[in-house]
Amino acid sequence: MSKRVLVTGGNKGIGLAVSQAMLALDYEVIVVARDFKDFALGGLPNVTEIEYDLSNIENLEQLAKEVGNIDILINNAGFMQPKYTYDNYPNEAKEKIMNVDLHAPVELMNLLCENMKKQKNGRIVNVASIAGQIGHPDVWYGIAKAGLINATKIYGKLLGAHGVSVNCIAPSPTETDMQKDNSEQRKKEFKKTVSSGRFAQPEEVAKAIVWLATECPVYINGITLDINDCSYAR
């Protein structure tokens, strides 16, 4: 029987690259996304599509029931809103970004870890961002990602004794649809800070996620793996 992995936002960008890689490793892949327009894996065996808006926190328990028991959780879904400034950020926009980028991942860990604990085996990988480490013009995006990094440490401690490893990645800007929200000037300035002079490719980031989700030693738990090509070397 194939092991089951849930990838939120697994329909495009980094998430799609993760979904493709996990499928190639013979996992059953459940993808949760707002829509599946032009989904590259649509209709393939071992791929389940669940249309759901993760800003809807109230119904996450029902979503978890629909997903069922899983072996691996990849909390990848997220977005930013750089059009808002720190002093002009509508409450509705704050609530939505915090729900998708922080509250939903934490609640999914709460809801989906139970079977992992029962079987004494499981992996959780959270996709944070360099924005949670060094700050970001989209202040609530940075706050949410910093919270996800901290949540990884907390849940690594809470679940590690049950055989469940919880880790996190913090990539710098990656060549995905998210970049359409960044100004050309900001993208140009960032590329000056990396040794390769380019953004990361989704497949590069996905390789790190898949390693943490599959082959990573269990003693690596509660960590944040930096993926930023020396733009934030520490």
C-alpha positions in Angstrom: 0.0 0.0 0.0 1.3 3.4 -1.0 2.0 5.9 1.8 -0.1 9.0 1.7 1.1 12.6 1.6 -0.9 15.8 1.8 0.5 18.8 0.0 -1.3 22.1 0.5 -1.0 24.5 -2.5 0.4 21.5 -4.4 -1.1 22.6 -7.6 1.6 25.0 -8.7 5.0 26.4 -8.0 7.0 24.8 -5.2 4.0 22.7 -4.2 3.6 21.3 -7.7 7.2 20.3 -7.8 6.8 18.6 -4.5 3.7 16.8 -5.6 5.5 15.6 -8.8 8.5 14.4 -6.8 6.4 12.5 -4.2 4.3 10.9 -7.0 7.6 9.7 -8.6 8.5 8.1 -5.3 5.2 6.1 -5.5 3.3 8.1 -2.8 -0.4 8.7 -3.0 -0.6 12.5 -3.2 -3.5 14.5 -1.9 -3.4 18.1 -3.1 -5.5 20.8 -1.4 -5.8 24.1 -3.3 -8.3 26.9 -4.1 -8.6 25.8 -7.7 -7.2 23.2 -10.1 -7.2 25.2 -13.3 -4.4 23.8 -15.6 -3.3 21.4 -12.9 -0.4 19.4 -14.4 -1.3 16.2 -12.5 -5.0 16.4 -13.0 -6.6 13.0 -13.6 -3.5 10.9 -12.8 -3.8 7.8 -10.7 -2.6 8.2 -7.1 -3.5 12.0 -7.2 -6.5 13.3 -5.3 -7.7 16.9 -5.7 -9.5 18.7 -2.9 -10.7 22.2 -3.6 -10.6 24.2 -0.4 -9.7 27.8 0.6 -7.4 27.6 3.6 -8.4 31.0 4.8 -11.5 29.1 6.0 -10.3 28.1 9.4 -13.7 27.1 10.8 -14.1 24.0 8.5 -10.6 22.6 8.7 -11.8 19.7 10.9 -14.1 18.7 8.0 -11.3 19.0 5.6 -9.1 16.8 7.8 -11.9 14.1 7.8 -12.0 14.3 4.0 -8.3 13.9 3.7 -8.2 10.9 6.1 -5.1 9.4 7.6 -1.8 10.5 6.1 1.9 9.7 6.6 3.3 13.1 5.6 2.0 16.6 5.8 3.6 19.3 3.6 2.3 22.7 4.8 3.2 24.6 1.6 0.3 26.9 0.8 0.9 30.6 1.4 0.7 34.0 -0.2 1.9 37.6 0.3 0.2 41.0 -0.1 3.0 43.5 -0.8 0.5 46.1 -2.1 -0.3 46.9 1.6 2.0 48.9 3.7 2.6 48.6 7.5 0.4 51.7 8.1 -2.3 50.8 5.6 -3.1 47.1 6.0 -6.8 46.4 6.2 -8.0 44.1 9.0 -9.6 41.7 6.5 -6.3 41.4 4.6 -4.4 40.7 7.9 -6.9 38.0 8.9 -6.7 36.3 5.6 -2.9 36.1 5.4 -2.6 35.0 9.0 -5.2 32.3 8.4 -3.6 30.9 5.3 0.1 31.3 6.2 0.0 30.5 9.9 -3.3 29.4 11.5 -4.2 26.8 8.9 -0.7 25.1 9.0 -0.8 24.9 12.8 -4.4 23.6 12.8 -3.6 21.0 10.2 -0.7 19.8 12.3 -3.1 19.5 15.3 -5.7 17.6 13.3 -3.5 15.3 11.2 -0.8 14.3 13.6 -3.1 11.9 15.6 -2.7 9.0 13.2 1.0 9.6 12.9 1.3 9.4 16.7 -0.7 6.1 16.7 1.6 4.5 14.1 4.7 6.1 15.8 5.9 7.4 12.5 5.3 10.6 10.5 6.8 13.6 8.9 5.7 17.2 8.8 7.4 19.9 6.7 6.4 23.5 7.0 7.2 26.0 4.2 8.2 29.3 5.8 10.4 32.0 4.2 13.4 34.1 4.6 10.9 36.8 5.3 10.3 35.3 8.7 14.0 35.6 9.6 15.0 39.0 8.3 11.8 40.9 8.0 9.8 41.8 4.9 8.0 44.9 3.5 4.8 42.9 3.7 4.8 43.0 7.4 2.1 40.4 8.1 3.6 38.0 5.7 6.9 38.2 7.6 5.0 37.9 11.0 3.1 34.8 9.8 6.3 33.1 8.5 8.2 33.9 11.7 5.3 32.3 13.6 5.5 29.2 11.4 9.2 28.8 12.1 8.5 29.0 15.9 5.6 26.6 15.5 8.0 24.1 13.9 10.2 24.2 17.0 7.2 23.8 19.3 5.7 20.9 17.4 9.1 19.2 17.0 9.2 19.0 20.8 5.6 18.0 21.2 5.6 15.3 18.5 9.1 14.0 18.4 8.6 11.6 21.3 5.8 10.0 19.3 8.0 9.3 16.3 6.9 12.4 14.3 9.5 14.7 12.9 8.6 18.3 12.3 10.9 20.5 10.2 10.7 23.7 8.2 12.4 25.4 5.2 13.0 29.1 4.8 13.6 29.8 1.1 14.4 33.1 -0.3 12.4 34.3 -3.4 11.7 31.5 -5.8 10.7 31.6 -9.5 7.0 31.1 -9.0 3.7 33.0 -9.7 4.2 34.8 -6.3 6.8 36.9 -8.0 4.2 38.7 -10.0 3.3 40.6 -6.8 6.9 41.8 -6.3 8.1 45.0 -8.0 10.9 44.7 -10.7 13.1 47.0 -8.5 12.7 44.7 -5.5 13.5 41.6 -7.6 16.5 43.3 -9.0 17.8 44.4 -5.6 17.4 40.9 -4.2 19.3 39.2 -7.0 22.3 41.4 -6.1 22.5 39.6 -2.7 22.8 36.1 -3.9 26.0 34.5 -5.3 24.2 33.1 -8.4 22.4 36.3 -9.2 19.1 34.5 -9.7 16.0 33.3 -7.8 15.7 29.7 -6.6 13.9 27.3 -8.9 10.9 25.4 -7.5 12.6 22.1 -8.1 15.6 23.1 -6.0 13.3 24.0 -3.1 11.2 20.9 -3.6 14.3 18.6 -3.3 14.9 19.9 0.2 11.3 19.5 1.2 11.2 15.9 -0.1 14.4 15.0 1.7 13.0 16.3 5.0 9.8 14.4 4.3 11.4 11.1 3.4 15.1 10.4 3.9 16.0 12.9 6.6 17.3 11.2 9.8 14.7 11.4 12.7 17.3 13.1 14.8 16.9 16.2 12.6 13.8 17.6 14.2 12.5 21.1 14.9 15.0 22.7 12.5 14.7 25.4 9.9 16.7 24.7 6.7 17.8 27.9 5.0 17.6 28.0 1.2 18.9 31.4 0.1 22.3 31.1 -1.7 24.2 33.2 0.9 21.8 36.1 0.9 21.3 35.4 4.7 24.3 33.3 5.7 24.3 32.3 9.4 
